[in-house]
Amino acid sequence: MLPTEVLVLFLTVIVVTAVGLSLVCWWCLGPQRFHEIRHRPDWVRDRLRSVGPFVLLLALVLIVNKGSQSYIERFSHAYGFEATATIHAIEGNFVVTFQSLLPDIVMPYFSAVYVVGYALLLIGPVLIYLFAERARPLKLLVTAYAINYAVAVVFYASVVAYGPRNADRSSDGSSADAPLLELVPDITHLTALWNTNTNVFPSLHTSLSATVFLLAAMTREEFRRWFGLASVLAASIVVATMALGIHWLIDVLAGIVLSLIAVGGAQRIVDRPNSQ
């Protein structure tokens, strides 16, 4: 049973995210598109049927990922490569230096965007692309999500790495600051539900944010407002991963590479003749 203050935090995040999603969808889609869909009842059913297999793939990956989380953690600690010291030896105190250049006043923004902004960025396009002229953007999105998670879990099982804020656990470097934990200490109870503190390479926050940005760029002619908003959110989240001391620069770069692989792989899967 979650403590009361954690439950309140959880519900607050859900409510704020739900309100934010409603506003984002209304702003990016406009009332005219909703009006058109309302007069095409078969359209929604056909769209859901079209993207169903791809959504099922993502659901399967997420279920396996969540169900095997404890086993993956034990396996990685028993057989994985301890990479924290290696990462620190390569990039040094880049994150610590980066944090020192940022004023304290921006930390609440990065904390909010890392939690709520991230949820908006991931869920928003699922709802927006549901109303796209073609089913392809939504198919690409959920397939790319699945590839991101599937590839990331392999790295999390084979690489043990603590983030900059926990660097002193396994290296000679000093830990970076942890502004998110200072502002919202109870957030660890929520993140522990789906993540561990050694799942840092690659940065899944970065890879998924970059994935959404790439697909937003591909659909910018149809959803210009979403492209602008997604660009700001994605960039902010990538910066936030280091500003909050959660990820190394190397994690972020690896996340960007993973996003390119995920989008490219999704295009190959979705654009196959038998998947149309």
DRENLO-401735 format. One record per residue (C-alpha): residue number from 0; z, x, y. Coordinates in pm, whole numbers, padded with zeros to 5 digits. Each point is the difference from the previous one (the first is absolute). Example, Ala and Ser with C-alpha at 12.3 -4.5 7.8 and 13.67 -1.06 7.14 Angstrom:
BEGIN
<0, <00780, 01230, -00450>>;
<1, <-00066, 00137, 00344>>;
***
This chain:
BEGIN
<0, <00000, 00000, 00000>>;
<1, <-00101, 00139, 00337>>;
<2, <00272, 00039, 00266>>;
<3, <-00008, -00267, 00270>>;
<4, <-00120, 00235, 00274>>;
<5, <-00284, 00122, -00223>>;
<6, <-00100, -00356, -00084>>;
<7, <-00003, -00087, 00370>>;
<8, <-00220, 00304, 00069>>;
<9, <-00234, -00099, -00283>>;
<10, <-00035, -00356, 00128>>;
<11, <-00050, 00125, 00356>>;
<12, <-00284, 00227, -00109>>;
<13, <-00162, -00288, -00192>>;
<14, <00025, -00243, 00292>>;
<15, <-00128, 00251, 00257>>;
<16, <-00285, 00098, -00231>>;
<17, <-00094, -00363, -00066>>;
<18, <-00006, -00083, 00371>>;
<19, <-00198, 00316, 00070>>;
<20, <-00254, -00083, -00270>>;
<21, <-00048, -00349, 00141>>;
<22, <-00065, 00137, 00348>>;
<23, <-00229, 00276, -00126>>;
<24, <-00211, -00238, -00210>>;
<25, <-00028, -00253, 00282>>;
<26, <-00099, 00269, 00250>>;
<27, <-00247, 00178, -00227>>;
<28, <-00162, -00306, -00155>>;
<29, <00021, -00258, 00277>>;
<30, <00032, -00378, -00037>>;
<31, <-00375, -00048, -00041>>;
<32, <-00009, 00181, -00334>>;
<33, <00292, -00203, -00133>>;
<34, <-00176, -00316, 00117>>;
<35, <-00318, 00095, -00185>>;
<36, <00183, 00076, -00323>>;
<37, <00189, -00328, 00014>>;
<38, <-00330, -00185, -00026>>;
<39, <-00111, 00208, -00300>>;
<40, <00261, -00078, -00271>>;
<41, <-00200, 00159, -00281>>;
<42, <-00034, 00324, 00193>>;
<43, <00363, 00108, -00041>>;
<44, <-00004, -00078, -00371>>;
<45, <-00322, 00196, -00053>>;
<46, <00133, 00294, 00200>>;
<47, <00322, 00017, -00202>>;
<48, <-00196, -00022, -00323>>;
<49, <-00229, 00281, 00114>>;
<50, <00279, 00243, 00087>>;
<51, <00230, -00109, -00283>>;
<52, <-00083, 00284, -00245>>;
<53, <00056, 00263, 00269>>;
<54, <00332, -00155, 00103>>;
<55, <00099, -00006, -00367>>;
<56, <-00075, 00372, -00024>>;
<57, <00225, 00073, 00297>>;
<58, <00277, -00222, -00137>>;
<59, <-00016, 00180, -00335>>;
<60, <00026, 00342, 00165>>;
<61, <00295, -00111, 00214>>;
<62, <00183, -00154, -00297>>;
<63, <-00046, 00311, -00213>>;
<64, <00100, 00219, 00294>>;
<65, <00318, -00195, 00067>>;
<66, <00088, -00048, -00365>>;
<67, <-00029, 00369, -00079>>;
<68, <00167, 00129, 00317>>;
<69, <00323, 00114, -00167>>;
<70, <-00191, 00162, -00289>>;
<71, <-00231, 00180, 00241>>;
<72, <00297, 00132, 00197>>;
<73, <00169, 00134, -00313>>;
<74, <-00326, 00150, -00126>>;
<75, <-00073, 00173, 00331>>;
<76, <00347, 00156, 00017>>;
<77, <-00027, 00116, -00360>>;
<78, <-00357, 00129, -00004>>;
<79, <-00141, -00014, 00353>>;
<80, <-00073, 00291, 00230>>;
<81, <00271, 00049, 00264>>;
<82, <-00216, 00032, 00310>>;
<83, <00243, -00026, 00292>>;
<84, <00048, 00374, 00043>>;
<85, <-00373, 00062, -00041>>;
<86, <-00091, -00259, 00262>>;
<87, <00257, 00141, 00242>>;
<88, <-00130, 00353, -00060>>;
<89, <-00352, -00113, 00090>>;
<90, <00066, -00204, 00315>>;
<91, <00344, 00124, 00104>>;
<92, <00192, -00210, 00250>>;
<93, <-00302, -00185, 00137>>;
<94, <00168, -00340, -00026>>;
<95, <00322, 00127, 00161>>;
<96, <-00203, 00145, 00287>>;
<97, <-00204, -00319, 00028>>;
<98, <00316, -00207, 00023>>;
<99, <00135, 00224, 00275>>;
<100, <-00304, -00083, 00213>>;
<101, <00060, -00375, -00018>>;
<102, <00243, -00175, 00236>>;
<103, <00275, -00208, -00159>>;
<104, <-00130, -00310, 00176>>;
<105, <-00303, -00022, -00233>>;
<106, <00204, 00003, -00321>>;
<107, <00077, -00376, -00001>>;
<108, <-00375, -00065, 00028>>;
<109, <-00085, 00232, -00290>>;
<110, <00283, -00150, -00207>>;
<111, <-00127, -00354, 00062>>;
<112, <-00362, 00088, -00066>>;
<113, <00091, 00189, -00320>>;
<114, <00167, -00311, -00144>>;
<115, <-00142, -00316, 00162>>;
<116, <-00325, 00149, 00131>>;
<117, <-00077, 00135, -00346>>;
<118, <00045, -00344, -00156>>;
<119, <-00225, -00154, 00265>>;
<120, <-00264, 00266, -00058>>;
<121, <-00007, -00051, -00377>>;
<122, <00029, -00378, -00021>>;
<123, <-00197, -00085, 00315>>;
<124, <-00344, 00100, -00129>>;
<125, <00055, -00189, -00326>>;
<126, <00033, -00321, 00201>>;
<127, <-00268, 00090, 00254>>;
<128, <-00263, 00106, -00256>>;
<129, <00064, -00320, -00191>>;
<130, <-00192, -00168, 00284>>;
<131, <-00278, 00259, 00024>>;
<132, <-00361, -00110, -00033>>;
<133, <-00026, 00192, -00328>>;
<134, <00251, 00069, -00275>>;
<135, <-00080, 00372, -00008>>;
<136, <00258, 00116, 00262>>;
<137, <00287, -00165, -00188>>;
<138, <-00125, 00134, -00332>>;
<139, <-00017, 00349, 00146>>;
<140, <00346, -00030, 00152>>;
<141, <00191, -00107, -00311>>;
<142, <-00193, 00243, -00221>>;
<143, <00075, 00287, 00237>>;
<144, <00367, -00100, 00001>>;
<145, <00001, 00012, -00380>>;
<146, <-00159, 00346, -00006>>;
<147, <00249, 00130, 00256>>;
<148, <00298, -00114, -00205>>;
<149, <-00148, 00109, -00333>>;
<150, <-00078, 00352, 00119>>;
<151, <00324, 00039, 00196>>;
<152, <00217, -00086, -00299>>;
<153, <-00160, 00283, -00199>>;
<154, <00100, 00246, 00271>>;
<155, <00349, -00147, 00026>>;
<156, <00044, 00050, -00374>>;
<157, <-00121, 00360, 00006>>;
<158, <00130, 00125, 00337>>;
<159, <00362, -00004, 00116>>;
<160, <00022, 00044, 00375>>;
<161, <00263, -00096, 00255>>;
<162, <-00107, -00089, 00352>>;
<163, <00089, 00208, 00307>>;
<164, <00318, -00199, 00065>>;
<165, <00122, 00104, -00348>>;
<166, <-00151, 00350, -00002>>;
<167, <00332, 00179, -00038>>;
<168, <00044, -00154, -00345>>;
<169, <-00245, 00236, -00162>>;
<170, <-00119, 00259, 00251>>;
<171, <00134, 00247, 00252>>;
<172, <-00130, -00201, 00294>>;
<173, <00214, -00218, 00219>>;
<174, <-00044, -00376, -00026>>;
<175, <-00182, -00192, 00269>>;
<176, <00170, -00280, 00190>>;
<177, <00004, -00349, -00151>>;
<178, <-00028, -00240, 00298>>;
<179, <-00077, -00304, -00215>>;
<180, <00322, 00041, -00197>>;
<181, <00195, 00052, 00320>>;
<182, <-00142, -00317, 00155>>;
<183, <00002, -00216, -00315>>;
<184, <00231, 00156, -00262>>;
<185, <-00035, -00296, -00237>>;
<186, <-00376, 00051, -00029>>;
<187, <00062, 00234, -00295>>;
<188, <00116, -00297, -00208>>;
<189, <-00337, -00167, 00054>>;
<190, <-00222, 00304, -00052>>;
<191, <00187, 00082, -00321>>;
<192, <-00131, -00325, -00146>>;
<193, <-00355, 00136, -00022>>;
<194, <00020, 00373, 00065>>;
<195, <00197, 00320, -00059>>;
<196, <00063, 00289, 00237>>;
<197, <-00218, 00237, -00205>>;
<198, <-00315, -00214, 00031>>;
<199, <-00138, 00185, 00300>>;
<200, <-00315, 00179, -00123>>;
<201, <-00238, -00151, 00088>>;
<202, <00120, -00228, 00279>>;
<203, <-00081, -00352, -00116>>;
<204, <00077, -00133, 00348>>;
<205, <-00273, 00230, 00130>>;
<206, <-00254, -00069, -00275>>;
<207, <00032, -00378, 00022>>;
<208, <-00001, 00003, 00381>>;
<209, <-00310, 00220, 00005>>;
<210, <-00161, -00225, -00261>>;
<211, <00052, -00306, 00218>>;
<212, <-00136, 00189, 00301>>;
<213, <-00314, 00107, -00188>>;
<214, <-00070, -00354, -00115>>;
<215, <00076, -00137, 00346>>;
<216, <-00259, 00242, 00136>>;
<217, <-00250, -00126, -00258>>;
<218, <00060, -00362, 00105>>;
<219, <00037, 00056, 00374>>;
<220, <-00315, -00199, 00084>>;
<221, <00157, -00313, -00146>>;
<222, <00363, 00069, 00086>>;
<223, <00007, 00208, 00318>>;
<224, <00353, -00101, 00096>>;
<225, <00133, 00092, -00341>>;
<226, <-00171, 00338, 00017>>;
<227, <00174, 00078, 00328>>;
<228, <00341, -00112, -00123>>;
<229, <-00038, 00173, -00337>>;
<230, <-00097, 00325, 00172>>;
<231, <00319, -00002, 00209>>;
<232, <00225, -00099, -00289>>;
<233, <-00151, 00248, -00246>>;
<234, <00024, 00291, 00243>>;
<235, <00357, -00096, 00092>>;
<236, <00110, -00022, -00363>>;
<237, <-00151, 00338, -00087>>;
<238, <00182, 00160, 00294>>;
<239, <00318, -00191, -00089>>;
<240, <00014, 00152, -00348>>;
<241, <00060, 00340, 00160>>;
<242, <00184, -00115, 00312>>;
<243, <00261, -00161, -00227>>;
<244, <00022, 00308, -00222>>;
<245, <-00121, -00187, -00308>>;
<246, <-00315, 00196, -00083>>;
<247, <-00135, 00351, 00036>>;
<248, <-00332, 00068, 00171>>;
<249, <-00139, 00093, -00343>>;
<250, <00102, -00344, -00132>>;
<251, <-00185, -00163, 00288>>;
<252, <-00316, 00205, -00054>>;
<253, <00009, -00078, -00372>>;
<254, <00040, -00368, 00087>>;
<255, <-00312, 00010, 00216>>;
<256, <-00197, 00161, -00283>>;
<257, <00129, -00266, -00239>>;
<258, <-00116, -00275, 00236>>;
<259, <-00352, 00143, 00001>>;
<260, <00002, 00012, -00380>>;
<261, <00134, -00355, -00020>>;
<262, <-00257, -00149, 00236>>;
<263, <-00285, 00192, -00164>>;
<264, <00116, -00106, -00345>>;
<265, <00038, -00360, 00111>>;
<266, <-00356, -00004, 00131>>;
<267, <-00133, 00125, -00333>>;
<268, <00197, -00263, -00192>>;
<269, <-00070, -00297, 00227>>;
<270, <-00367, 00079, 00055>>;
<271, <-00084, 00019, -00369>>;
<272, <-00254, -00274, -00086>>;
<273, <00226, -00166, -00260>>;
<274, <00292, -00023, 00245>>;
<275, <-00184, -00207, 00259>>;
***
